Amino acid sequence: MNEEIKDRLRQHAGKLLIGGTGALFVLSVLTLGSSLVGDGSAASDTKADQLVHKLEGDLDDAQAKLEMRHAALLAQLPGVDVERVDRETVTGRSLVLSLIDSSASIRTVKEQQALLDARYGFLDHESRVLTEFVPEWMTATGATQGSGTTYTLADLDIDVSRVQGLNYSYTGVVRLDPVRVGPDRNSTAQSEFVVFTYATSQDGTVTSLDAYRASSRTRDTLAAAGKGQPAEPDDTATPSPKPTG
């Protein structure tokens, strides 16, 4: 499982870069426009047009590569119901958001576990997402001290990882940016990445869910990829040991 997650992280790092490319394009155009205000010369206009065309070309190239990779994935999975995938991608987004929302919860870890256990029938007292992810996430984000960081969804990527008969499996990577509130306003909270997997049956019912908080090294690797910076190879998004007692 850890090797599979590592491979998925490397694949998704390129996709997370795409979102940053669009933002960089907009920022570059705005910066360029500001620098040329007041200079109406033909030379400046020509230079501006050339730079804009180059930025647009870079963005188009990045988007084309993403579309090619997505098409290649679907080609490896003949018979995939694309409409079903679209519906179940929305389901996956809701699932992961319900998990990471616990960072700002005023509930205890046990209360949060009980809430999720009652909400999702596919979870039970032995589910790793309850016994490991929730305690680790709430501890790491400060929720257990009553002043957890609130996060906003910054980027989300979900792919079909396996089709077995009428059962679909998915792997996703989500980037969460901190919104500092209350006592945590002056903290140095960083973006977090969560890798998650889930499976569905023919009618779209979720049959399993798991999640891993990316290690600090993996987080730095993905954050650097999103900014277009080189980074050391990541380790993996490994689960923490099960809590005892």
Wavefront OBJ file of the C-alpha trace (Angstrom):
o trace
v 0.000 0.000 0.000
v 2.811 2.452 0.894
v 4.586 1.907 -2.444
v 1.304 2.475 -4.295
v 0.733 5.697 -2.363
v 4.264 6.862 -3.120
v 3.709 6.309 -6.860
v 0.380 8.150 -6.681
v 1.988 11.108 -4.911
v 4.609 11.437 -7.618
v 1.922 11.364 -10.300
v -0.266 13.876 -8.504
v 2.620 16.297 -7.887
v 2.534 17.145 -11.603
v -1.210 17.695 -11.514
v -0.982 19.965 -8.479
v 1.499 22.003 -10.492
v -1.172 22.667 -13.124
v -3.305 24.659 -10.684
v -0.297 26.772 -9.784
v 0.425 27.373 -13.459
v -2.934 29.075 -13.987
v -2.466 31.323 -10.982
v 1.056 32.168 -12.094
v -0.242 33.130 -15.538
v -2.803 35.551 -14.104
v -0.282 37.038 -11.677
v 2.316 37.430 -14.420
v -0.109 39.224 -16.715
v -1.197 41.573 -13.951
v 2.418 42.313 -13.017
v 3.302 42.867 -16.639
v 0.382 45.223 -17.120
v 1.352 47.266 -14.076
v 4.939 47.626 -15.224
v 3.850 48.956 -18.608
v 1.301 51.501 -17.359
v 2.193 54.887 -18.710
v 4.435 53.508 -21.440
v 2.462 53.615 -24.669
v 5.359 52.946 -27.043
v 4.961 50.428 -29.851
v 8.032 48.540 -28.610
v 6.494 48.040 -25.183
v 3.219 46.856 -26.715
v 5.046 44.344 -28.877
v 7.071 43.057 -25.935
v 3.949 42.737 -23.813
v 2.148 40.776 -26.538
v 5.097 38.414 -26.908
v 5.272 37.724 -23.183
v 1.514 37.168 -22.924
v 1.602 34.726 -25.834
v 4.479 32.854 -24.196
v 2.609 32.599 -20.875
v -0.536 31.425 -22.646
v 1.495 28.817 -24.500
v 3.040 27.529 -21.274
v -0.402 27.234 -19.698
v -1.823 25.450 -22.742
v 1.089 22.995 -22.744
v 0.584 22.182 -19.064
v -3.152 21.644 -19.531
v -2.571 19.472 -22.601
v -0.166 17.243 -20.676
v -2.715 16.834 -17.900
v -5.441 15.903 -20.388
v -3.149 13.367 -22.059
v -2.361 11.697 -18.731
v -6.036 11.571 -17.841
v -6.880 10.038 -21.221
v -4.093 7.488 -20.794
v -5.505 6.466 -17.425
v -8.979 5.931 -18.852
v -7.487 3.952 -21.734
v -5.999 1.556 -19.195
v -9.440 1.003 -17.734
v -11.696 -0.049 -20.625
v -15.401 0.084 -19.992
v -15.179 2.782 -17.333
v -18.460 4.615 -16.782
v -17.291 8.233 -17.001
v -20.564 9.639 -15.670
v -20.341 7.342 -12.665
v -16.760 8.438 -12.066
v -17.847 12.079 -12.121
v -20.586 11.392 -9.551
v -18.326 9.391 -7.302
v -15.578 11.992 -7.479
v -18.026 14.385 -5.811
v -18.648 11.705 -3.185
v -14.915 11.426 -2.574
v -14.600 15.169 -2.091
v -17.358 15.122 0.524
v -15.721 12.214 2.329
v -12.312 13.810 2.643
v -13.769 17.183 3.647
v -15.720 15.536 6.466
v -12.466 14.039 7.735
v -10.256 17.111 7.599
v -12.990 19.330 9.088
v -12.164 17.730 12.439
v -9.087 20.010 12.629
v -11.367 22.866 13.711
v -13.752 20.760 15.777
v -14.359 21.466 19.453
v -15.145 17.781 19.979
v -12.739 15.362 21.598
v -11.093 12.675 19.506
v -13.527 10.059 20.843
v -16.503 12.278 20.072
v -15.259 12.881 16.531
v -14.687 9.160 16.025
v -18.195 8.393 17.255
v -19.686 11.047 14.953
v -17.990 9.637 11.862
v -18.746 6.067 12.902
v -22.440 6.907 13.157
v -22.493 8.890 9.907
v -20.793 6.313 7.680
v -21.966 2.715 7.812
v -18.832 1.406 6.110
v -16.685 2.481 9.075
v -16.391 0.457 12.269
v -14.289 0.392 15.440
v -11.436 -1.303 13.559
v -11.318 1.149 10.642
v -7.859 2.671 10.319
v -9.357 6.024 9.330
v -10.969 6.165 12.782
v -8.267 4.531 14.907
v -5.274 6.257 13.315
v -6.056 9.100 10.921
v -8.527 11.045 13.063
v -6.357 11.056 16.246
v -3.204 11.912 14.284
v -4.907 14.655 12.262
v -6.561 16.288 15.265
v -3.319 16.189 17.238
v -1.158 17.518 14.403
v -3.525 20.392 13.615
v -4.096 21.462 17.206
v -7.719 20.363 17.554
v -6.976 18.379 20.710
v -5.900 21.634 22.378
v -9.149 23.343 21.438
v -7.503 25.789 19.003
v -7.128 23.795 15.831
v -6.352 25.381 12.489
v -9.167 25.798 10.015
v -8.229 24.727 6.495
v -9.614 25.635 3.112
v -9.620 23.262 0.164
v -6.887 24.491 -2.172
v -6.505 21.610 -4.614
v -8.065 18.189 -5.079
v -7.226 15.412 -7.496
v -9.059 12.065 -7.636
v -8.354 9.225 -10.067
v -9.832 5.803 -10.686
v -7.191 3.378 -9.425
v -8.930 0.071 -10.081
v -12.032 -1.390 -11.692
v -13.004 -4.882 -10.614
v -16.299 -5.959 -12.111
v -18.848 -3.373 -10.989
v -16.709 -2.126 -8.103
v -14.597 1.004 -8.531
v -11.636 2.093 -6.414
v -10.259 5.636 -6.231
v -7.135 7.351 -4.981
v -7.039 11.071 -4.218
v -4.662 13.767 -3.035
v -5.940 16.950 -1.419
v -3.994 20.106 -0.560
v -5.324 22.177 2.312
v -4.246 25.737 3.011
v -4.488 27.060 6.583
v -6.895 29.800 7.554
v -5.563 31.122 10.815
v -8.294 31.939 13.318
v -8.520 32.672 17.014
v -5.458 31.748 19.095
v -3.862 30.196 16.020
v -3.821 33.471 14.069
v -0.104 34.108 14.585
v 0.964 30.492 14.115
v 3.242 29.187 11.393
v 0.735 26.628 10.135
v 1.638 25.195 6.740
v -0.343 23.633 3.939
v -1.258 20.015 4.547
v -1.658 17.146 2.101
v -3.892 14.145 2.656
v -3.861 11.000 0.545
v -7.092 9.027 0.618
v -8.571 5.943 -0.992
v -12.138 4.740 -1.239
v -14.173 2.128 -3.063
v -17.747 2.016 -4.314
v -20.222 -0.658 -5.373
v -22.436 -0.635 -8.479
v -25.052 1.720 -7.007
v -22.424 4.219 -5.888
v -22.472 3.165 -2.237
v -19.094 3.685 -0.578
v -17.773 0.396 0.784
v -14.413 1.487 2.218
v -12.412 4.597 3.058
v -8.865 5.193 4.213
v -6.752 8.309 4.636
v -3.152 9.220 5.358
v -1.733 12.566 6.394
v 1.363 13.214 4.296
v 4.599 13.248 6.267
v 6.464 16.536 6.558
v 8.955 15.505 3.880
v 6.215 14.436 1.479
v 4.349 17.678 2.188
v 7.438 19.738 1.360
v 7.960 17.767 -1.859
v 4.400 18.363 -3.033
v 4.452 22.021 -1.975
v 7.664 22.564 -3.941
v 6.155 20.826 -6.980
v 3.151 23.140 -6.776
v 5.499 26.120 -6.903
v 7.569 24.691 -9.735
v 10.634 24.249 -7.520
v 12.949 21.228 -7.403
v 12.558 18.993 -4.384
v 14.187 15.930 -2.949
v 12.404 12.619 -3.611
v 9.671 12.121 -1.053
v 9.577 9.292 1.449
v 5.902 8.314 1.595
v 2.652 9.117 3.308
v 3.066 6.470 5.949
v 0.459 5.793 8.608
v 1.415 6.382 12.207
v 1.428 3.459 14.663
v -1.913 2.576 16.141
v -2.566 4.281 19.469
v -2.355 2.014 22.461
v -4.664 1.927 25.417
l 1 2 3 4 5 6 7 8 9 10 11 12 13 14 15 16 17 18 19 20 21 22 23 24 25 26 27 28 29 30 31 32 33 34 35 36 37 38 39 40 41 42 43 44 45 46 47 48 49 50 51 52 53 54 55 56 57 58 59 60 61 62 63 64 65 66 67 68 69 70 71 72 73 74 75 76 77 78 79 80 81 82 83 84 85 86 87 88 89 90 91 92 93 94 95 96 97 98 99 100 101 102 103 104 105 106 107 108 109 110 111 112 113 114 115 116 117 118 119 120 121 122 123 124 125 126 127 128 129 130 131 132 133 134 135 136 137 138 139 140 141 142 143 144 145 146 147 148 149 150 151 152 153 154 155 156 157 158 159 160 161 162 163 164 165 166 167 168 169 170 171 172 173 174 175 176 177 178 179 180 181 182 183 184 185 186 187 188 189 190 191 192 193 194 195 196 197 198 199 200 201 202 203 204 205 206 207 208 209 210 211 212 213 214 215 216 217 218 219 220 221 222 223 224 225 226 227 228 229 230 231 232 233 234 235 236 237 238 239 240 241 242 243 244 245
